[in-house]
Amino acid sequence: MFLFRLIAVWFCVLALVSVASEEPKPDLQTIRAMDLLRSECLSCHGPKKNKSRLRLDSREHALKGGREHGPAFRPDAPLESPAVRFLAPDSDPHMPPKKQLTQKQRSLLANWITQGAQYDTERLLRDPLPSPEIHQLQALPLDYAPVLCLAVSPDGSSLAAGRGSAILLHLLTAPDQSYELRAHTDVVQSIVWAPSGTWLASGGFRTVKIWDVKARMVLQEFNRFKGRINAMAVAPDEERLYVAHGRTGEPGVITCWKKGSDQPESEWTAHEDTVFRLAIPGRQSRLFSAGADGLVKVWDTETFVLAKTMEAHNGHVMSIDFNTKLTRFATAGADRDLKIWDMDTLESKLTIRRHPGSVTDIAWSNDDQHLVSVCEDGAPRWCEESNTSPRKTFANAAGMLHAVDLSTDGKTVYGGCQDGLVYAWNLEGKILARIGNDPSP
C-alpha cells in the first residue's frame, strides 16, 4: 500500500512540475516589442549600460524606472509613458538620441504597454550578432569565373547567372543577346528573382544588390552582412527580402529586410553552420532554410519563430525545391542523396540514391513527377518521384555543376558550371548550347 501511495505522490509531483514549466508562448506583439527594445534601446538602457539609471532589460526594472523620469511604462496611460513620449519627433529629451523611430514603431510600443507590457526575456537578451570585420577585397583573377548560381525569370524570358563577380543576363526569347552586369568584387554566390520579374537580388561578399532588370541598374545596396551571401528568398508580396549569410564554420544567420527600409526588420542565428538555401513555397507564410548542419528548418515569416526542424541529410543540405502543387518538396545533400518530403506532414517519403558525388542543386519539373539534379561530376540527372535511383544521366559539362534550373515549359535544363559557362540540355540529355562565351558589354 505504501508503494502505491509513493507512486501516486510521484506522479502528482511530475504533473505539477509539468504544469509549472508550461509558460504561455509570447504573442506576435510581444515578439516585435522585444525586437524593437533589443535593437533600439538596450545599448543605452541594458544590464551593461544604463543611462539615467534606467534599465529596460526586464519588466521589473522598467517599472522601477530611472533617476529622472520615474517608471518607463504606464499601463494605465500608455501614451504618457516616458518610453513613448520621448520617442515623439519634437520631444525633449528625444530617444533614441541620434535616430527617429517610425510612427508604426511608436504605435507598436504604445499598444504593447496598453496590453500590460509583458516580456519575453529570452528573446530580448539573446546574444547580439557580432559586427562584421573589415576586409579589403582584390579583383578576381581574369580566368576565375565559376557559375555558382542561376535562375530563370518567372515569365521565362530571361536567365540570370552569377559568373565570377558579374551577373550574366541572357535573354531566352532572343538567344543571341546576353549582357554582363558588373555586380560584386567577390564571386556572386546567390541570385533570386522577385515574383513579378521586374527586379532581382544578387549576393556576394557581405553585399546584396537589388537590380532593375529592364534598366540593368542597381536600385539599392546593403553592406552590413557577415561573410558571403549564400542564399536569398523574396516574399510573395515582394515586401521582404530574406538573406542568409555567415562565415564558414560559424553559425549561419538570416536577416529580414523590409521594402523601403535601410535597417533590418529582424535578424537571428538560424543554423550551427552555413545556410545554403532559403525558399518560400508559393504564397505561404513559411520560410525553409537548409544548412551545413544537415538540418532543414521551417520559420514563421510573421513572427520569425522556428516552427519545425528536420534532420534531413548526413552532411550539408545544399538545396530545396517545391513541386508546383506544393504537395511535395525535395532536398539535396552532400551525402549524395536526394530526398522527397510531404509538405503537410514534413515527413520523408523517398530517397533517391546513386549519385556519384555531392548533389549540389535540384529543380522540380512542372509536371510534378520529375526532378533534375546536378552533381560534382558535371552531369545532370533526370529523376522520378517514384524511383530510388536516377532514370537518366545527361551529357557531361566540362566541370563541376553548381546550380540548375528548368525553362518554364520544362523542356530545357540549364546548369551553372565551374568553367564559367551555363550549359543548356534538352530532355534527351544532349547539350544544346554553352552560354557565356562572348557576353555583350
C-alpha positions as CSV (number, residue, x, y, z in Angstrom):
1,M,0.0,0.0,0.0
2,F,2.8,2.3,0.9
3,L,4.4,1.7,-2.5
4,F,1.2,2.6,-4.4
5,R,0.9,5.8,-2.3
6,L,4.5,6.7,-3.1
7,I,3.9,6.2,-6.8
8,A,0.8,8.3,-6.7
9,V,2.6,11.2,-5.0
10,W,5.4,11.0,-7.5
11,F,3.0,11.3,-10.5
12,C,1.4,14.3,-8.8
13,V,4.7,15.9,-8.4
14,L,5.6,15.3,-12.1
15,A,2.2,16.8,-13.1
16,L,2.8,19.9,-11.0
17,V,6.3,20.3,-12.5
18,S,4.9,19.9,-16.0
19,V,2.2,22.5,-15.5
20,A,4.6,24.9,-13.9
21,S,7.1,24.6,-16.7
22,E,4.5,25.3,-19.4
23,E,4.8,29.0,-19.8
24,P,2.5,30.8,-22.3
25,K,4.1,31.5,-25.6
26,P,4.7,35.1,-26.4
27,D,2.3,36.7,-28.8
28,L,3.3,38.5,-32.0
29,Q,3.0,41.9,-30.4
30,T,5.4,40.9,-27.6
31,I,7.9,39.4,-30.0
32,R,8.0,42.6,-32.1
33,A,8.3,44.7,-29.0
34,M,11.2,42.6,-27.8
35,D,13.0,43.0,-31.1
36,L,12.4,46.8,-31.0
37,L,13.7,47.2,-27.5
38,R,16.7,45.0,-28.3
39,S,17.7,46.8,-31.4
40,E,16.9,50.4,-30.3
41,C,17.0,50.6,-26.5
42,L,19.3,48.1,-24.7
43,S,22.6,49.6,-25.9
44,C,21.9,52.5,-23.5
45,H,19.4,51.0,-21.1
46,G,20.5,47.5,-20.5
47,P,22.4,45.4,-17.9
48,K,25.9,46.7,-19.0
49,K,25.0,50.4,-19.6
50,N,22.0,52.1,-18.0
51,K,21.9,55.9,-18.7
52,S,19.9,57.8,-16.1
53,R,19.9,54.6,-14.1
54,L,17.2,53.3,-16.4
55,R,17.1,49.6,-17.4
56,L,14.7,48.1,-19.9
57,D,16.0,44.6,-19.9
58,S,13.2,43.3,-17.6
59,R,9.6,44.4,-16.7
60,E,10.6,44.9,-13.1
61,H,13.5,47.3,-14.0
62,A,11.3,49.2,-16.5
63,L,8.5,49.7,-13.9
64,K,11.1,50.8,-11.3
65,G,12.2,53.5,-13.7
66,G,15.2,55.7,-13.8
67,R,16.7,58.6,-11.8
68,E,14.9,61.5,-13.5
69,H,11.6,60.4,-15.1
70,G,10.2,57.5,-13.0
71,P,8.7,54.3,-14.4
72,A,9.3,53.9,-18.1
73,F,5.9,52.3,-18.7
74,R,2.5,53.4,-17.5
75,P,0.0,50.6,-18.5
76,D,-2.9,52.8,-17.2
77,A,-1.9,55.7,-19.6
78,P,0.5,54.2,-22.2
79,L,0.8,57.4,-24.3
80,E,2.0,59.2,-21.1
81,S,4.7,56.7,-20.6
82,P,8.2,58.2,-20.8
83,A,9.1,55.3,-23.1
84,V,6.5,56.6,-25.6
85,R,6.6,60.3,-25.0
86,F,10.3,60.6,-25.6
87,L,10.0,58.9,-28.9
88,A,8.0,61.7,-30.5
89,P,9.8,63.8,-33.1
90,D,9.5,67.1,-31.1
91,S,10.3,65.5,-27.7
92,D,13.0,66.9,-25.4
93,P,14.7,64.7,-24.4
94,H,14.4,62.7,-27.5
95,M,15.0,58.9,-27.8
96,P,16.9,57.4,-29.5
97,P,19.2,60.4,-29.4
98,K,20.5,60.1,-32.9
99,K,17.6,58.4,-34.6
100,Q,13.8,58.8,-35.2
101,L,11.6,55.8,-34.9
102,T,8.7,55.4,-37.3
103,Q,5.1,56.0,-36.3
104,K,4.4,52.3,-36.7
105,Q,7.2,51.5,-34.2
106,R,5.9,54.1,-31.7
107,S,2.4,52.7,-32.1
108,L,3.6,49.1,-31.6
109,L,5.3,50.1,-28.3
110,A,2.2,52.0,-27.1
111,N,-0.1,49.1,-27.9
112,W,2.2,46.7,-26.2
113,I,2.3,48.8,-23.0
114,T,-1.5,49.1,-23.1
115,Q,-1.7,45.3,-23.1
116,G,0.4,45.1,-20.0
117,A,4.0,45.2,-21.3
118,Q,4.7,41.5,-20.9
119,Y,8.3,40.5,-21.6
120,D,9.9,37.6,-23.4
121,T,13.3,37.8,-21.7
122,E,14.9,35.0,-23.6
123,R,14.3,36.7,-26.9
124,L,15.2,40.2,-25.6
125,L,18.5,39.1,-24.1
126,R,19.8,36.7,-26.7
127,D,23.5,37.4,-27.6
128,P,23.8,40.1,-30.2
129,L,25.3,39.2,-33.5
130,P,29.0,40.3,-33.8
131,S,29.8,43.2,-36.1
132,P,31.5,42.4,-39.4
133,E,35.2,42.7,-39.7
134,I,36.8,45.0,-42.2
135,H,38.3,43.3,-45.3
136,Q,39.9,44.8,-48.4
137,L,39.0,42.7,-51.4
138,Q,41.1,42.5,-54.5
139,A,39.8,41.9,-58.0
140,L,39.3,38.2,-59.0
141,P,41.7,36.6,-61.4
142,L,40.5,37.0,-65.0
143,D,40.4,33.3,-65.6
144,Y,38.3,32.6,-62.5
145,A,34.6,33.0,-63.2
146,P,32.6,30.0,-61.9
147,V,28.8,30.0,-62.2
148,L,27.7,29.3,-58.6
149,C,24.1,30.3,-59.0
150,L,21.5,30.8,-61.7
151,A,17.7,31.3,-62.1
152,V,15.2,31.6,-64.9
153,S,12.9,34.6,-64.5
154,P,9.2,33.9,-63.5
155,D,7.9,34.7,-67.0
156,G,10.6,32.5,-68.6
157,S,12.1,35.3,-70.7
158,S,15.5,35.6,-69.1
159,L,18.2,33.7,-67.4
160,A,20.3,35.3,-64.7
161,A,23.5,33.7,-63.6
162,G,26.4,34.7,-61.3
163,R,29.5,34.4,-63.4
164,G,32.6,35.2,-61.3
165,S,31.9,38.6,-59.9
166,A,29.4,39.6,-62.6
167,I,25.8,38.7,-63.5
168,L,25.2,37.2,-66.9
169,L,21.7,38.2,-68.1
170,H,20.8,36.0,-71.0
171,L,17.6,36.7,-73.0
172,L,15.9,33.3,-73.7
173,T,13.5,35.0,-76.1
174,A,16.4,36.3,-78.1
175,P,19.2,33.7,-77.6
176,D,21.9,35.9,-79.3
177,Q,21.5,38.6,-76.7
178,S,23.4,38.5,-73.4
179,Y,24.5,41.2,-71.1
180,E,27.1,41.2,-68.3
181,L,26.5,43.4,-65.2
182,R,29.5,44.3,-63.1
183,A,28.0,43.3,-59.8
184,H,30.4,42.5,-57.0
185,T,34.1,42.4,-56.1
186,D,33.9,38.8,-54.9
187,V,32.2,35.8,-56.6
188,V,28.4,36.1,-56.9
189,Q,27.1,33.5,-54.5
190,S,23.3,33.8,-54.9
191,I,20.7,35.2,-57.2
192,V,16.9,35.4,-56.7
193,W,14.1,36.9,-58.9
194,A,11.2,38.8,-57.5
195,P,7.9,37.1,-58.3
196,S,7.0,40.0,-60.6
197,G,10.2,39.5,-62.6
198,T,10.9,43.3,-62.6
199,W,13.9,43.1,-60.3
200,L,16.3,40.6,-58.9
201,A,18.8,40.5,-56.0
202,S,22.4,39.3,-56.1
203,G,24.6,38.4,-53.2
204,G,28.3,38.4,-53.0
205,F,30.7,39.0,-50.1
206,R,28.8,40.9,-47.4
207,T,26.9,42.8,-50.0
208,V,23.4,42.4,-51.5
209,K,22.4,44.5,-54.6
210,I,18.8,45.0,-55.9
211,W,18.7,45.4,-59.7
212,D,16.2,46.9,-62.0
213,V,16.3,44.2,-64.7
214,K,15.0,46.4,-67.6
215,A,17.3,49.3,-66.9
216,R,20.1,47.0,-65.8
217,M,21.0,49.3,-62.9
218,V,21.3,49.0,-59.1
219,L,18.3,50.2,-57.2
220,Q,19.6,49.5,-53.7
221,E,22.6,48.1,-51.9
222,F,23.1,46.6,-48.4
223,N,26.6,46.2,-46.9
224,R,26.3,45.0,-43.3
225,F,26.4,41.2,-43.5
226,K,28.8,38.6,-42.1
227,G,30.7,36.6,-44.7
228,R,29.2,35.6,-48.0
229,I,25.6,35.8,-49.0
230,N,24.9,32.1,-49.7
231,A,21.1,32.3,-50.2
232,M,18.2,34.7,-50.5
233,A,14.4,34.5,-50.8
234,V,11.8,37.1,-51.7
235,A,8.4,37.2,-50.0
236,P,5.4,36.6,-52.4
237,D,4.2,40.2,-52.0
238,E,7.8,41.4,-52.5
239,E,7.7,43.4,-49.3
240,R,10.5,41.4,-47.6
241,L,13.9,40.0,-48.7
242,Y,15.4,37.2,-46.6
243,V,19.2,37.0,-46.7
244,A,21.4,34.1,-45.4
245,H,25.0,35.0,-44.6
246,G,27.9,34.0,-42.4
247,R,31.5,32.9,-42.2
248,T,32.4,29.2,-42.9
249,G,32.4,27.2,-39.8
250,E,30.4,29.8,-37.8
251,P,26.6,29.9,-37.2
252,G,24.6,30.9,-40.2
253,V,22.5,34.0,-39.9
254,I,19.2,35.1,-41.6
255,T,18.4,38.7,-41.9
256,C,15.0,40.1,-43.0
257,W,14.8,43.4,-44.8
258,K,11.5,45.2,-45.4
259,K,10.9,47.1,-48.6
260,G,11.9,50.8,-48.3
261,S,13.9,50.4,-45.1
262,D,17.6,50.8,-44.7
263,Q,17.7,48.8,-41.5
264,P,16.8,45.1,-41.0
265,E,13.4,44.2,-39.6
266,S,14.8,41.1,-37.8
267,E,18.0,39.0,-37.6
268,W,18.6,35.7,-36.0
269,T,21.0,32.8,-35.8
270,A,19.4,30.0,-37.9
271,H,21.8,27.1,-38.2
272,E,25.0,26.0,-36.5
273,D,26.9,26.4,-39.7
274,T,26.4,27.9,-43.2
275,V,22.9,28.4,-44.6
276,F,23.0,27.2,-48.2
277,R,19.4,27.7,-49.3
278,L,16.3,29.7,-48.4
279,A,12.9,29.1,-50.0
280,I,9.3,30.2,-49.6
281,P,6.7,27.8,-51.0
282,G,4.1,29.8,-53.1
283,R,2.2,32.3,-51.1
284,Q,2.7,30.6,-47.8
285,S,4.0,32.3,-44.6
286,R,6.7,29.7,-44.2
287,L,10.4,30.2,-44.8
288,F,12.5,27.0,-45.4
289,S,16.2,27.1,-44.7
290,A,18.9,24.4,-45.4
291,G,22.2,24.3,-43.6
292,A,25.6,22.7,-43.4
293,D,24.5,21.2,-40.1
294,G,22.4,18.6,-42.0
295,L,19.1,20.3,-41.0
296,V,16.2,21.8,-42.7
297,K,14.3,24.3,-40.7
298,V,10.9,26.0,-41.1
299,W,10.3,29.5,-39.9
300,D,7.1,31.6,-39.4
301,T,7.6,34.6,-41.6
302,E,5.4,36.8,-39.4
303,T,7.0,36.1,-36.1
304,F,10.4,34.7,-37.2
305,V,9.9,31.9,-34.8
306,L,11.1,28.4,-35.5
307,A,8.2,26.1,-36.4
308,K,9.9,22.8,-37.3
309,T,13.4,21.2,-37.5
310,M,14.1,18.2,-39.7
311,E,17.2,16.0,-39.7
312,A,17.4,15.9,-43.5
313,H,20.9,14.6,-44.6
314,N,24.1,13.2,-43.2
315,G,26.0,16.2,-44.4
316,H,25.4,19.6,-45.9
317,V,21.9,20.3,-47.2
318,M,22.7,22.1,-50.4
319,S,19.3,22.8,-52.0
320,I,15.5,22.8,-51.5
321,D,12.8,23.0,-54.2
322,F,9.0,22.6,-54.3
323,N,6.7,21.0,-56.8
324,T,4.1,23.2,-58.5
325,K,1.1,21.9,-56.5
326,L,3.1,22.4,-53.2
327,T,2.3,18.9,-52.1
328,R,6.0,17.8,-52.1
329,F,9.4,19.3,-51.6
330,A,12.8,17.9,-52.3
331,T,16.2,18.4,-50.6
332,A,19.7,17.7,-52.0
333,G,22.6,16.7,-49.8
334,A,26.4,16.3,-49.7
335,D,25.7,12.7,-48.7
336,R,24.9,12.1,-52.4
337,D,21.2,11.7,-51.7
338,L,18.1,13.5,-53.0
339,K,15.1,13.2,-50.7
340,I,11.4,13.9,-51.3
341,W,9.2,15.1,-48.4
342,D,5.5,15.6,-47.8
343,M,4.6,19.3,-47.4
344,D,1.8,18.7,-44.9
345,T,3.5,16.2,-42.6
346,L,7.1,17.3,-43.3
347,E,8.0,13.6,-43.4
348,S,10.4,12.0,-45.7
349,K,8.7,9.8,-48.4
350,L,11.5,8.7,-50.8
351,T,15.3,8.8,-51.0
352,I,17.0,8.8,-54.5
353,R,20.5,7.5,-54.2
354,R,23.3,6.5,-56.6
355,H,24.7,10.0,-57.3
356,P,28.5,9.7,-57.7
357,G,29.1,12.8,-55.6
358,S,27.5,15.6,-53.6
359,V,24.2,16.7,-55.1
360,T,24.8,20.5,-55.4
361,D,21.4,21.6,-56.6
362,I,17.9,20.4,-57.7
363,A,14.9,21.7,-59.7
364,W,11.4,20.3,-59.9
365,S,9.9,19.9,-63.3
366,N,6.5,21.5,-63.9
367,D,4.8,18.1,-64.4
368,D,5.4,17.4,-60.7
369,Q,6.7,13.9,-61.4
370,H,10.3,14.6,-62.3
371,L,13.3,16.4,-60.8
372,V,16.7,17.3,-62.3
373,S,19.8,17.1,-60.1
374,V,23.3,18.3,-60.7
375,C,26.4,16.8,-59.1
376,E,30.1,17.2,-58.7
377,D,30.8,15.0,-61.8
378,G,29.3,17.7,-64.1
379,A,26.3,15.6,-65.3
380,P,22.7,16.5,-64.7
381,R,20.4,13.6,-63.8
382,W,16.7,13.1,-64.5
383,C,14.9,11.6,-61.5
384,E,11.4,10.3,-61.0
385,E,9.4,10.8,-57.8
386,S,8.6,7.0,-57.8
387,N,12.2,5.7,-58.4
388,T,15.0,5.3,-55.8
389,S,17.7,6.0,-58.4
390,P,18.1,8.5,-61.3
391,R,16.4,7.4,-64.5
392,K,18.8,9.2,-67.0
393,T,22.2,10.8,-66.9
394,F,22.8,13.7,-69.3
395,A,25.9,14.6,-71.2
396,N,28.7,15.9,-69.0
397,A,29.7,19.6,-68.8
398,A,33.4,20.4,-68.7
399,G,33.5,20.8,-64.9
400,M,31.6,20.6,-61.7
401,L,28.0,21.8,-61.8
402,H,26.9,24.2,-59.0
403,A,23.4,25.2,-59.9
404,V,20.4,24.1,-62.1
405,D,17.1,25.4,-63.2
406,L,14.5,24.5,-65.8
407,S,12.8,26.6,-68.5
408,T,9.2,27.5,-67.8
409,D,8.0,25.0,-70.4
410,G,10.1,22.3,-68.7
411,K,11.9,21.3,-71.9
412,T,15.3,22.8,-71.3
413,V,17.7,22.3,-68.4
414,Y,20.2,25.0,-67.5
415,G,23.3,24.3,-65.4
416,G,26.0,26.6,-64.0
417,C,29.5,25.2,-64.4
418,Q,32.8,25.7,-62.7
419,D,34.3,26.5,-66.1
420,G,32.4,29.8,-66.3
421,L,29.7,28.7,-68.7
422,V,26.0,28.0,-68.5
423,Y,25.1,24.8,-70.3
424,A,21.7,24.0,-71.8
425,W,20.4,20.5,-72.3
426,N,17.3,19.1,-73.9
427,L,15.4,16.3,-72.0
428,E,17.1,13.7,-74.1
429,G,20.3,14.7,-72.3
430,K,22.0,16.4,-75.3
431,I,23.9,19.7,-74.9
432,L,22.1,22.4,-76.9
433,A,24.2,25.4,-76.1
434,R,27.0,26.8,-74.0
435,I,26.1,30.3,-72.8
436,G,28.6,32.9,-71.8
437,N,31.4,32.7,-74.3
438,D,31.1,36.3,-75.5
439,P,28.7,38.4,-73.4
440,S,27.9,41.9,-74.7
441,P,29.4,44.8,-72.8
